[in-house]
């Protein structure tokens, strides 16, 4: 409430934790607006940056896991992908729709984000911003404080809830004005631009595209597997994930389904490999050979590799470590 007993204007903002979203918050706080930050969590991006930014800014904050709905959208985005597997328009529309539902529940006044006109040519041009509003179901109630004076006036501005003259007119990819604002507001801790969403990463996107082509019903566990190890698609259709180092091995050990197989070299240090359940005998031997290749076993002689399946069933095979040509043929980049 304000000193005269009136309800304060309230905005709910998408908080990525990047500098732009932090600046958007500070611009609104300067107007005395009550701000609630909202950060989403999926297998493709986490909430840690948003949580840290909200704490630094001293604002209320909520985190919501949207894995199921988001993964369904990623598999078939109505408006396609960006440069990689990033369906930014559909993703932003979904987030604003969810935030808008909360806006109605809390009787808040508007939504906002740190988006900057023209900063990302495909997802932050005028047409894309309007399309996101349409998808959200809240056209006219989404404010972009950093570029608001270059965009059509929103309802909270027309209603006098937000002072348009105190909003900004930033556009393009230069970060100069944002850095000046950060200095003015005393914001010294913030992540570098980009890097928050795995769907923008070329290597991860290649793995995801291959997975969805092979397994359209892939779930969150399948996505988590894409984040670690080396991935190989075997001729029989099974996939093997091979740890790169000890921390990879530890993560992989937590990603098994009951039907999957554990592959390890017997007498030499080496990786933990996850072989998908149902692998035929030929695929098992190839998976063993690939695992041996990344172990300390000599490359020129056979070594023993143990394959442990459901219920503790065990098979030990003698294989020669895989040749580099085979690795290149089967690797998923």
C-alpha positions in Angstrom: 0.0 0.0 0.0 1.1 3.6 -0.6 1.3 6.1 2.3 -2.2 7.4 1.4 -3.7 3.9 1.6 -3.9 3.2 -2.1 -2.9 -0.2 -3.5 0.6 -0.1 -5.1 0.9 -0.8 -8.8 2.3 -4.4 -9.2 4.2 -5.9 -12.1 5.2 -9.6 -12.6 8.4 -10.0 -14.5 10.2 -12.8 -16.3 13.6 -13.0 -14.5 16.3 -14.8 -16.4 18.9 -13.4 -14.1 20.7 -11.6 -16.9 21.6 -7.9 -16.7 18.6 -6.8 -18.9 16.0 -8.3 -16.6 17.7 -6.8 -13.6 17.7 -3.4 -15.2 14.0 -3.7 -16.1 13.3 -4.4 -12.4 15.3 -1.4 -11.3 13.6 1.0 -13.7 10.2 -0.1 -12.3 11.3 0.0 -8.7 12.4 3.7 -9.3 8.7 4.4 -10.0 7.7 2.8 -6.7 6.1 -0.2 -8.4 5.9 -3.4 -6.5 7.7 -6.1 -8.4 7.5 -9.9 -8.3 10.1 -11.8 -10.3 9.2 -15.2 -11.9 11.8 -17.7 -13.1 11.1 -20.9 -14.9 13.0 -24.2 -14.6 13.3 -26.9 -17.3 16.0 -29.5 -18.3 17.2 -26.8 -20.8 17.7 -24.0 -18.3 17.8 -23.6 -14.5 16.6 -21.0 -12.1 19.8 -20.3 -10.2 20.6 -17.1 -12.0 17.1 -15.7 -11.6 17.1 -16.6 -7.9 20.5 -14.9 -7.4 19.4 -11.8 -9.3 16.1 -11.5 -7.3 18.1 -11.8 -4.0 20.5 -9.0 -5.1 17.7 -6.8 -6.1 15.7 -7.5 -2.9 12.5 -8.4 -4.7 9.9 -11.1 -4.1 10.5 -14.1 -6.4 8.9 -17.4 -7.5 10.3 -20.4 -9.3 8.2 -22.7 -11.3 9.2 -26.0 -13.0 7.5 -26.3 -16.4 9.4 -29.3 -17.7 6.4 -31.3 -19.0 4.6 -28.5 -20.9 7.9 -27.0 -22.1 9.3 -30.2 -23.5 6.0 -30.9 -25.3 6.3 -27.5 -26.9 10.0 -27.9 -27.8 9.2 -31.1 -29.7 6.8 -29.3 -32.1 6.9 -25.5 -31.7 4.2 -23.8 -33.7 6.5 -21.0 -34.9 9.6 -23.1 -35.4 13.2 -22.8 -34.1 15.8 -20.2 -34.2 19.4 -20.8 -35.3 19.5 -24.1 -33.3 16.8 -25.9 -31.4 15.6 -22.7 -29.6 11.8 -22.1 -30.1 12.1 -18.6 -28.6 8.8 -17.2 -29.8 6.7 -20.1 -28.5 8.8 -20.3 -25.3 8.3 -16.6 -24.5 4.6 -16.8 -25.3 4.3 -19.8 -22.9 6.1 -18.1 -20.1 4.1 -14.9 -20.4 0.9 -17.0 -20.5 1.9 -18.7 -17.2 3.0 -15.4 -15.6 -0.3 -13.9 -16.8 -2.3 -16.6 -15.0 -0.4 -15.6 -11.8 -1.1 -11.9 -12.6 -4.8 -12.6 -12.6 -4.6 -14.8 -9.4 -2.7 -12.1 -7.5 -4.6 -9.2 -9.1 -1.4 -7.7 -10.3 -1.5 -5.0 -13.0 0.9 -6.0 -15.8 3.7 -8.3 -17.0 7.2 -7.2 -18.0 10.6 -8.5 -19.2 14.0 -7.2 -19.9 13.7 -7.7 -23.7 15.4 -5.1 -25.9 14.0 -4.3 -29.3 16.4 -5.5 -32.0 18.8 -7.2 -29.6 18.0 -10.6 -31.1 17.0 -10.2 -34.7 14.6 -13.1 -34.9 12.9 -13.1 -31.5 13.1 -9.5 -30.4 12.0 -7.6 -33.5 8.7 -5.7 -33.5 6.7 -8.4 -35.2 8.1 -11.1 -32.9 7.3 -9.1 -29.8 3.7 -8.6 -30.9 3.4 -12.3 -31.8 4.6 -13.2 -28.3 1.9 -11.0 -26.8 -0.8 -12.7 -28.9 0.4 -16.1 -27.9 0.4 -15.1 -24.2 -3.2 -14.1 -24.2 -2.3 -10.8 -22.6 -1.8 -8.3 -25.5 -1.3 -4.8 -24.2 -0.4 -5.8 -20.7 3.3 -6.8 -21.4 5.7 -4.0 -20.7 9.3 -4.0 -21.9 10.8 -1.1 -19.8 14.1 -1.0 -21.6 12.6 -0.3 -25.0 9.1 0.9 -24.1 9.3 4.3 -25.7 10.0 2.7 -29.0 7.1 0.3 -28.7 3.3 0.9 -28.8 1.9 2.2 -25.5 0.7 -0.5 -23.2 -2.4 -0.5 -21.1 -0.6 0.1 -17.8 0.9 3.2 -19.3 -2.4 4.4 -20.7 -4.0 3.8 -17.3 -1.4 5.9 -15.6 0.0 3.0 -13.6 3.4 3.3 -15.2 5.1 6.6 -16.2 6.1 6.1 -19.9 8.4 9.1 -19.7 10.5 7.3 -17.1 10.9 4.2 -19.3 13.7 3.8 -21.9 14.4 3.6 -25.6 17.2 1.1 -25.9 17.5 -0.9 -29.1 20.0 -3.0 -31.0 22.8 -5.3 -29.9 25.2 -2.8 -28.3 25.5 -3.1 -24.6 26.8 0.4 -23.9 23.6 1.8 -22.4 23.0 -1.2 -20.3 26.4 -1.0 -18.9 25.9 2.7 -18.1 22.6 1.9 -16.4 24.3 -0.9 -14.4 26.9 1.6 -13.2 24.2 4.1 -12.3 22.2 1.5 -10.3 25.2 0.0 -8.7 24.7 -3.4 -10.3 28.1 -5.1 -10.4 27.2 -8.8 -10.3 25.5 -10.3 -13.3 26.2 -13.1 -15.8 27.5 -12.4 -19.3 24.8 -12.3 -22.0 23.6 -15.6 -23.4 24.6 -19.0 -22.3 21.5 -19.6 -20.2 19.6 -21.9 -22.4 21.0 -25.1 -23.8 18.7 -25.0 -26.8 20.9 -22.2 -28.2 24.0 -24.4 -28.0 24.9 -26.0 -31.4 26.4 -29.2 -29.9 23.5 -29.8 -27.5 21.0 -29.0 -30.3 22.6 -31.6 -32.6 22.2 -34.2 -29.9 18.6 -33.1 -29.2 17.6 -33.1 -32.8 19.0 -36.6 -33.3 17.2 -37.9 -30.1 13.8 -36.5 -31.2 14.2 -37.9 -34.7 14.9 -41.4 -33.1 12.6 -41.1 -30.1 9.7 -38.7 -30.4 8.4 -39.6 -27.0 11.7 -38.7 -25.3 11.2 -37.5 -21.7 13.1 -35.4 -19.2 15.6 -38.2 -18.3 16.5 -38.6 -22.0 17.2 -34.8 -22.0 19.4 -35.0 -18.9 21.5 -37.7 -20.6 22.3 -35.3 -23.5 24.2 -33.0 -21.1 27.0 -35.5 -20.2 29.5 -37.8 -21.9 30.2 -38.8 -25.4 27.2 -40.1 -27.4 27.2 -42.8 -30.0 24.3 -44.3 -32.0 25.0 -47.9 -32.8 24.0 -49.8 -35.9 21.3 -51.7 -34.2 19.6 -48.4 -33.1 20.7 -48.4 -29.4 22.6 -45.5 -27.9 25.6 -45.6 -25.7 26.7 -42.7 -23.5 30.4 -42.8 -22.4 31.7 -40.7 -19.5 34.5 -38.3 -20.3 35.8 -38.0 -16.7 35.0 -38.9 -13.1 32.4 -36.2 -12.7 30.7 -37.4 -15.9 30.8 -41.0 -14.6 29.1 -39.9 -11.4 26.3 -38.1 -13.2 25.8 -41.0 -15.6 25.4 -43.5 -12.8 22.3 -41.5 -11.7 20.7 -41.6 -15.2 20.0 -45.3 -15.6 16.6 -46.8 -16.2 16.1 -50.3 -14.7 16.4 -51.8 -18.2 19.7 -50.1 -19.1 23.1 -51.8 -19.1 26.3 -50.6 -17.3 29.5 -51.1 -19.4 32.9 -51.0 -17.7 36.4 -52.2 -18.6 37.4 -54.9 -16.1 41.2 -54.5 -15.5 41.9 -50.9 -16.5 40.7 -47.5 -15.3 38.1 -46.1 -17.6 34.7 -44.6 -18.1 31.2 -45.7 -17.0 29.1 -46.2 -20.1 25.3 -46.3 -20.2 23.9 -48.6 -22.9 20.2 -48.4 -23.6 18.1 -51.4 -22.6 17.2 -53.9 -25.2 20.5 -53.6 -27.1 21.2 -56.6 -29.3 24.4 -58.6 -28.9 26.2 -56.9 -31.7 25.5 -53.5 -30.2 26.6 -54.7 -26.8 30.0 -55.7 -28.2 30.4 -52.4 -30.0 29.5 -50.5 -26.9 32.1 -52.5 -25.0 34.7 -51.7 -27.7 33.9 -48.0 -27.5 34.1 -48.0 -23.7 37.5 -49.8 -24.0 38.8 -47.2 -26.4 38.3 -44.5 -23.8 39.9 -46.5 -21.0 43.6 -47.1 -20.1 43.5 -50.5 -21.8 46.1 -51.0 -24.6 44.6 -50.3 -28.0 46.4 -53.1 -29.9 45.1 -56.1 -27.9 41.7 -57.4 -26.6 40.6 -56.5 -23.1 37.7 -57.7 -21.0 34.6 -55.5 -20.6 31.8 -56.2 -18.1 28.2 -55.6 -19.1 25.7 -55.6 -16.2 22.0 -55.6 -17.0 18.7 -55.7 -15.2 18.6 -57.7 -12.0 22.4 -57.9 -11.9 22.7 -60.1 -14.9 26.4 -60.0 -16.0 28.3 -60.7 -19.2 32.0 -60.3 -19.8 33.2 -59.9 -23.4 36.7 -59.8 -24.9 36.9 -56.9 -27.4 39.5 -54.8 -29.1 39.3 -51.0 -28.4 37.3 -49.3 -31.1 39.2 -47.7 -34.0 39.0 -43.9 -34.5 37.2 -44.4 -37.8 34.4 -46.3 -36.1 34.1 -43.6 -33.4 33.7 -40.9 -36.0 31.1 -43.0 -37.9 28.9 -43.5 -34.8 29.4 -40.3 -32.9 26.5 -38.0 -32.4 27.8 -34.4 -32.7 
